[in-house]
Amino acid sequence: MTAQQNTVLSWSGGKDAAYALLELPHVTELLTTVSENGRSSMHGVRRELYDAQAEALEIPIRYVELPMECSNEEYAARMASVMDEYEARGIERIAFADLYLEDIRAYRKERLSETAIEGCWPVWNPDTDEQIRSFLDAGFRATVVTVDGDTLDASFAGRELDEAFLTDLPEEVDPCGENGEFHTFVWDGPTFDSPLSVDVGETVTRAVGDGAFHYCDSY
């Protein structure tokens, strides 16, 4: 990849996306999805926090708004419309921060195969113990905003992602949370022009499918 190639980064606001940005030579835009309530559907992060990240990173951010109850078909249709727009703008690549979930990578490749846009995976297939420590050693700082109640209790939500957090993780939990055990919001790091001021609020538990997730509100 060269600095002249136009790349959009699929952006969650979390640790893997932030590290992927560090690995990419040029990113034209961040792309993220939010529900109609103004929050990330999976992370529960407020849209204004994504705005603050984009400002600190000095990169524009594009939002795709989704219904509160969004079907796979509706999601695919809305994303296809965005890809059409990107093609017209001359975007050449979409970068994703997936680590090792092959089914998700295959789905993304399948959807992009209908376009002239290439997929890019700058942090694919790392040793996740080494990956999380590379993230911390680089100087990134993040708050754990969501945890899966089937694997972690509510006390893990709202904590800073640091060595103490990693030490407290049950052995069966991936240290990068790649299986959805936890999600993060990055508020400082080498790609930020200054740290974000993020306050941690209350933690609430919501049913999601057959399980439950603990969300720590941040603002």
C-alpha contacts under 8 A as a table, 3 or more apart, distances in Angstrom:
res1	aa1	res2	aa2	distance
1	M	5	Q	6.73
1	M	25	P	7.64
2	T	5	Q	5.61
2	T	25	P	6.93
2	T	26	H	7.83
3	A	6	N	7.90
3	A	25	P	5.44
3	A	26	H	5.29
4	Q	26	H	7.40
5	Q	26	H	7.29
5	Q	91	I	7.93
5	Q	92	E	6.52
5	Q	93	R	7.72
6	N	26	H	7.03
6	N	27	V	6.60
6	N	28	T	5.87
6	N	90	G	7.37
6	N	91	I	5.15
6	N	92	E	5.45
6	N	93	R	6.49
7	T	26	H	6.59
7	T	27	V	4.94
7	T	28	T	5.55
7	T	29	E	7.21
7	T	91	I	6.22
7	T	92	E	6.10
7	T	93	R	4.70
7	T	94	I	5.67
7	T	95	A	6.79
8	V	27	V	5.67
8	V	28	T	5.59
8	V	29	E	4.92
8	V	30	L	5.75
8	V	31	L	6.74
8	V	91	I	7.25
8	V	93	R	6.29
8	V	94	I	4.84
8	V	95	A	6.14
9	L	17	A	7.79
9	L	21	L	7.41
9	L	27	V	6.60
9	L	29	E	6.46
9	L	30	L	4.98
9	L	31	L	6.05
9	L	94	I	5.73
9	L	95	A	4.70
9	L	96	F	6.26
10	S	17	A	7.38
10	S	30	L	6.05
10	S	31	L	4.85
10	S	32	T	6.11
10	S	94	I	6.83
10	S	95	A	6.01
10	S	96	F	5.38
10	S	97	A	7.36
11	W	14	G	7.77
11	W	17	A	5.79
11	W	30	L	5.63
11	W	31	L	5.31
11	W	32	T	5.08
11	W	96	F	7.89
12	S	17	A	6.23
12	S	32	T	6.24
12	S	43	H	7.99
13	G	17	A	6.41
13	G	18	A	6.82
13	G	50	Y	6.71
13	G	53	Q	7.58
13	G	184	T	7.36
13	G	185	F	5.36
13	G	186	V	6.12
14	G	17	A	5.66
14	G	18	A	6.18
14	G	142	A	7.50
14	G	183	H	6.69
14	G	184	T	4.68
14	G	185	F	4.51
14	G	186	V	5.37
15	K	18	A	5.08
15	K	19	Y	6.12
15	K	135	F	7.36
15	K	140	F	7.94
15	K	142	A	6.99
15	K	184	T	6.22
15	K	185	F	6.85
15	K	186	V	6.00
16	D	19	Y	5.11
16	D	20	A	6.06
16	D	97	A	5.49
16	D	98	D	7.48
16	D	99	L	7.95
16	D	123	V	7.83
17	A	20	A	4.99
17	A	21	L	6.24
17	A	96	F	7.38
17	A	97	A	5.10
18	A	21	L	5.19
18	A	22	L	6.61
18	A	186	V	7.12
19	Y	22	L	5.06
19	Y	23	E	6.60
19	Y	123	V	7.83
19	Y	135	F	6.47
20	A	23	E	5.07
20	A	24	L	6.42
20	A	96	F	7.72
20	A	97	A	5.81
20	A	122	P	5.87
20	A	123	V	6.00
21	L	24	L	5.22
21	L	27	V	7.54
21	L	191	T	7.88
22	L	25	P	7.88
22	L	190	P	7.88
22	L	191	T	6.67
23	E	122	P	6.49
23	E	123	V	7.83
24	L	27	V	6.90
24	L	122	P	7.16
27	V	30	L	7.55
27	V	59	I	7.54
28	T	59	I	6.91
28	T	60	P	7.36
29	E	59	I	5.88
29	E	60	P	5.09
29	E	61	I	5.57
29	E	62	R	6.95
30	L	54	A	7.74
30	L	59	I	6.91
30	L	60	P	6.24
30	L	61	I	4.49
30	L	62	R	5.99
31	L	61	I	5.86
31	L	62	R	4.86
31	L	63	Y	6.10
31	L	64	V	7.63
32	T	61	I	7.52
32	T	62	R	6.37
32	T	63	Y	5.22
32	T	64	V	6.26
33	T	40	S	6.35
33	T	41	S	7.64
33	T	63	Y	5.49
33	T	64	V	4.63
33	T	65	E	5.85
33	T	66	L	6.90
34	V	37	N	7.75
34	V	38	G	5.91
34	V	39	R	5.22
34	V	40	S	4.40
34	V	41	S	6.01
34	V	47	R	7.24
34	V	63	Y	6.67
34	V	64	V	6.25
34	V	65	E	5.10
34	V	66	L	6.09
35	S	38	G	5.59
35	S	39	R	5.56
35	S	40	S	5.94
35	S	41	S	5.56
35	S	65	E	5.55
35	S	66	L	4.75
35	S	67	P	5.74
35	S	68	M	5.53
36	E	39	R	7.42
36	E	65	E	6.10
36	E	66	L	6.00
36	E	67	P	5.63
36	E	68	M	6.01
37	N	68	M	7.38
38	G	46	R	6.09
38	G	47	R	5.47
39	R	43	H	7.84
39	R	44	G	5.29
39	R	45	V	5.14
39	R	46	R	4.48
39	R	47	R	5.50
40	S	43	H	5.32
40	S	44	G	4.77
40	S	45	V	5.16
40	S	46	R	6.68
40	S	47	R	7.28
41	S	44	G	5.73
41	S	68	M	7.73
43	H	145	V	6.54
43	H	146	T	5.80
43	H	183	H	6.26
43	H	184	T	7.52
43	H	215	Y	7.61
44	G	145	V	7.43
44	G	146	T	7.33
44	G	215	Y	6.66
44	G	217	D	7.36
45	V	49	L	6.97
45	V	50	Y	7.77
45	V	145	V	7.52
45	V	185	F	7.77
45	V	217	D	7.30
45	V	218	S	6.94
46	R	49	L	5.51
46	R	50	Y	7.02
46	R	218	S	7.48
46	R	219	Y	7.04
47	R	50	Y	5.20
47	R	51	D	6.39
48	E	51	D	4.85
48	E	52	A	6.24
49	L	52	A	4.96
49	L	53	Q	6.26
49	L	219	Y	6.76
50	Y	53	Q	4.99
50	Y	54	A	6.19
51	D	54	A	5.18
51	D	55	E	6.22
51	D	61	I	7.31
52	A	55	E	5.12
52	A	56	A	6.19
52	A	196	L	7.12
53	Q	56	A	5.12
53	Q	57	L	6.05
53	Q	187	W	7.13
53	Q	192	F	7.89
53	Q	196	L	7.35
54	A	57	L	5.01
54	A	58	E	5.77
54	A	59	I	5.31
54	A	60	P	6.01
54	A	61	I	6.10
55	E	58	E	4.89
55	E	59	I	6.62
55	E	60	P	7.57
56	A	192	F	5.16
56	A	193	D	5.28
56	A	194	S	6.23
56	A	195	P	7.64
56	A	196	L	7.58
57	L	191	T	6.08
57	L	192	F	4.95
57	L	193	D	6.34
58	E	193	D	7.92
64	V	78	R	7.40
64	V	79	M	7.53
66	L	70	C	6.32
66	L	75	Y	7.08
67	P	70	C	5.08
70	C	74	E	6.23
70	C	75	Y	6.45
71	S	74	E	5.22
71	S	75	Y	6.22
72	N	75	Y	5.08
72	N	76	A	6.10
73	E	76	A	5.16
73	E	77	A	6.16
74	E	77	A	5.09
74	E	78	R	6.22
75	Y	78	R	5.35
75	Y	79	M	6.19
76	A	79	M	5.21
76	A	80	A	5.98
77	A	80	A	5.09
77	A	81	S	6.38
78	R	81	S	5.23
78	R	82	V	6.59
79	M	82	V	5.06
79	M	83	M	6.27
80	A	83	M	5.00
80	A	84	D	6.25
80	A	111	R	7.93
81	S	84	D	5.14
81	S	85	E	6.46
82	V	85	E	5.06
82	V	86	Y	6.22
83	M	86	Y	4.92
83	M	87	E	6.13
83	M	115	T	7.35
83	M	117	I	7.89
84	D	87	E	5.18
84	D	88	A	6.39
84	D	115	T	7.62
85	E	88	A	5.13
85	E	89	R	6.33
86	Y	89	R	4.94
86	Y	90	G	6.25
86	Y	91	I	5.21
87	E	90	G	5.15
87	E	91	I	5.62
87	E	92	E	7.45
87	E	115	T	7.53
87	E	116	A	6.85
87	E	117	I	6.87
88	A	91	I	7.65
91	I	94	I	7.97
91	I	117	I	6.94
92	E	116	A	7.40
92	E	117	I	5.07
92	E	118	E	6.24
93	R	117	I	5.28
93	R	118	E	4.68
93	R	119	G	5.67
93	R	120	C	6.52
94	I	117	I	6.93
94	I	118	E	6.33
94	I	119	G	5.14
94	I	120	C	6.00
95	A	119	G	5.89
95	A	120	C	4.40
95	A	121	W	5.69
95	A	122	P	7.13
96	F	119	G	7.46
96	F	120	C	6.21
96	F	121	W	5.26
96	F	122	P	7.30
97	A	121	W	6.18
97	A	122	P	6.83
97	A	123	V	6.05
97	A	124	W	7.29
98	D	101	L	6.68
98	D	104	I	7.91
98	D	105	R	7.20
98	D	121	W	6.86
98	D	123	V	7.00
98	D	124	W	6.22
99	L	123	V	6.04
99	L	124	W	4.59
99	L	125	N	5.19
99	L	126	P	6.61
99	L	178	E	6.96
100	Y	124	W	6.15
100	Y	125	N	5.03
100	Y	126	P	7.68
100	Y	178	E	7.66
101	L	104	I	5.64
101	L	105	R	6.49
101	L	178	E	7.72
102	E	105	R	5.02
102	E	106	A	6.04
103	D	106	A	5.07
103	D	107	Y	6.22
104	I	107	Y	5.07
104	I	108	R	6.30
105	R	108	R	5.17
105	R	109	K	6.22
106	A	109	K	5.07
106	A	110	E	6.12
107	Y	110	E	5.09
107	Y	111	R	6.33
108	R	111	R	5.24
108	R	112	L	6.17
108	R	119	G	7.58
109	K	112	L	5.13
109	K	113	S	5.99
109	K	119	G	6.52
110	E	113	S	5.16
110	E	114	E	7.32
111	R	114	E	5.92
111	R	115	T	7.74
112	L	115	T	5.26
112	L	116	A	7.40
112	L	117	I	6.19
112	L	118	E	6.66
112	L	119	G	6.98
113	S	116	A	7.27
113	S	117	I	7.75
113	S	118	E	7.93
121	W	124	W	5.44
123	V	126	P	6.78
126	P	130	E	7.44
126	P	131	Q	6.25
127	D	130	E	5.39
127	D	131	Q	6.02
128	T	131	Q	4.67
128	T	132	I	6.05
128	T	174	D	7.30
128	T	175	P	6.27
128	T	176	C	5.94
129	D	132	I	5.64
129	D	133	R	6.56
129	D	175	P	6.07
129	D	176	C	7.53
130	E	133	R	5.26
130	E	134	S	6.06
131	Q	134	S	5.04
131	Q	135	F	6.25
131	Q	176	C	7.59
132	I	135	F	5.02
132	I	136	L	6.40
132	I	175	P	6.70
132	I	176	C	6.00
133	R	136	L	5.02
133	R	137	D	5.86
134	S	137	D	5.00
134	S	138	A	6.01
135	F	138	A	5.32
135	F	139	G	6.99
135	F	140	F	6.10
136	L	139	G	5.39
136	L	140	F	5.47
136	L	141	R	7.03
136	L	162	D	7.24
137	D	140	F	7.45
138	A	189	G	7.28
138	A	190	P	6.95
139	G	188	D	7.69
139	G	189	G	5.18
139	G	190	P	6.29
140	F	186	V	7.09
140	F	187	W	7.75
140	F	188	D	5.48
140	F	189	G	3.88
140	F	190	P	6.71
141	R	160	E	7.44
141	R	161	L	6.93
141	R	162	D	7.87
141	R	186	V	5.79
141	R	187	W	5.99
141	R	188	D	5.13
141	R	189	G	6.18
142	A	160	E	5.82
142	A	161	L	5.50
142	A	184	T	6.13
142	A	185	F	5.28
142	A	186	V	4.03
142	A	187	W	5.64
142	A	188	D	7.08
143	T	158	G	6.10
143	T	159	R	5.74
143	T	160	E	4.39
143	T	161	L	5.67
143	T	184	T	5.44
143	T	185	F	5.30
143	T	186	V	6.48
143	T	187	W	7.69
144	V	147	V	7.55
144	V	156	F	7.26
144	V	157	A	5.43
144	V	158	G	5.26
144	V	159	R	5.49
144	V	160	E	6.02
144	V	161	L	6.18
144	V	182	F	6.89
144	V	183	H	5.83
144	V	184	T	4.32
144	V	185	F	6.46
144	V	216	C	7.76
145	V	157	A	5.59
145	V	158	G	5.65
145	V	159	R	7.95
145	V	182	F	7.64
145	V	183	H	5.92
145	V	184	T	5.26
145	V	185	F	6.46
145	V	215	Y	5.83
145	V	216	C	5.00
145	V	217	D	6.95
145	V	218	S	7.38
146	T	157	A	5.81
146	T	158	G	7.94
146	T	182	F	5.46
146	T	183	H	5.11
146	T	184	T	6.90
146	T	213	F	6.75
146	T	214	H	5.60
146	T	215	Y	4.59
146	T	216	C	6.25
147	V	151	T	7.88
147	V	152	L	6.28
147	V	153	D	7.56
147	V	154	A	7.16
147	V	156	F	7.00
147	V	157	A	6.04
147	V	180	G	7.84
147	V	181	E	5.71
147	V	182	F	4.17
147	V	183	H	6.44
147	V	213	F	5.72
147	V	214	H	5.29
147	V	215	Y	6.78
148	D	151	T	5.69
148	D	152	L	5.93
148	D	153	D	7.82
148	D	180	G	6.89
148	D	181	E	5.03
148	D	182	F	6.07
148	D	212	A	6.55
148	D	213	F	4.69
148	D	214	H	6.49
149	G	152	L	5.24
149	G	153	D	5.68
149	G	154	A	7.04
149	G	211	G	7.08
149	G	212	A	5.27
149	G	213	F	4.99
149	G	214	H	6.25
150	D	153	D	7.84
150	D	211	G	6.78
150	D	212	A	7.08
150	D	213	F	7.98
151	T	173	V	7.34
151	T	181	E	6.27
152	L	156	F	6.79
152	L	181	E	7.16
153	D	156	F	6.21
153	D	214	H	7.79
154	A	157	A	5.58
154	A	203	T	7.34
154	A	205	T	7.93
154	A	214	H	5.60
155	S	158	G	7.58
155	S	159	R	7.91
156	F	159	R	5.89
156	F	165	F	7.77
157	A	203	T	6.95
157	A	214	H	6.62
157	A	215	Y	6.57
157	A	216	C	5.57
158	G	200	V	6.30
158	G	201	G	7.86
158	G	203	T	7.43
158	G	216	C	5.36
158	G	217	D	7.93
159	R	165	F	7.32
160	E	165	F	7.13
161	L	164	A	7.90
161	L	165	F	5.76
161	L	166	L	7.37
161	L	184	T	7.77
162	D	165	F	5.27
162	D	166	L	6.40
163	E	166	L	5.07
163	E	167	T	6.10
164	A	167	T	5.06
164	A	168	D	6.31
165	F	168	D	5.22
165	F	169	L	6.48
166	L	169	L	5.30
166	L	175	P	6.55
169	L	173	V	6.43
169	L	175	P	7.56
170	P	173	V	5.59
171	E	174	D	7.84
173	V	177	G	6.82
173	V	181	E	6.85
174	D	177	G	4.95
174	D	178	E	6.34
174	D	179	N	7.04
174	D	181	E	7.51
175	P	178	E	7.85
177	G	180	G	5.41
177	G	181	E	4.83
177	G	182	F	5.19
177	G	183	H	6.92
178	E	181	E	7.01
180	G	183	H	7.02
186	V	189	G	7.79
187	W	195	P	5.86
187	W	196	L	5.10
187	W	197	S	7.56
187	W	198	V	7.29
188	D	191	T	7.91
188	D	192	F	5.95
188	D	194	S	6.94
188	D	195	P	4.57
188	D	196	L	6.40
189	G	192	F	5.45
189	G	195	P	7.40
190	P	193	D	7.84
192	F	195	P	6.60
198	V	218	S	6.47
198	V	219	Y	5.65
199	D	218	S	5.59
199	D	219	Y	5.40
200	V	216	C	6.98
200	V	217	D	6.18
200	V	218	S	4.65
200	V	219	Y	6.76
201	G	216	C	6.28
201	G	217	D	4.92
201	G	218	S	5.57
201	G	219	Y	7.52
202	E	216	C	5.72
202	E	217	D	5.80
203	T	214	H	6.43
203	T	215	Y	5.33
203	T	216	C	4.10
203	T	217	D	6.22
204	V	214	H	5.65
204	V	215	Y	5.30
204	V	216	C	6.43
204	V	217	D	7.88
205	T	212	A	6.56
205	T	213	F	5.60
205	T	214	H	4.39
205	T	215	Y	6.16
206	R	212	A	5.49
206	R	213	F	5.55
206	R	214	H	6.57
206	R	215	Y	7.69
207	A	210	D	7.25
207	A	211	G	5.83
207	A	212	A	4.24
207	A	213	F	6.46
208	V	211	G	5.38
208	V	212	A	5.20
208	V	213	F	6.66
209	G	212	A	7.54
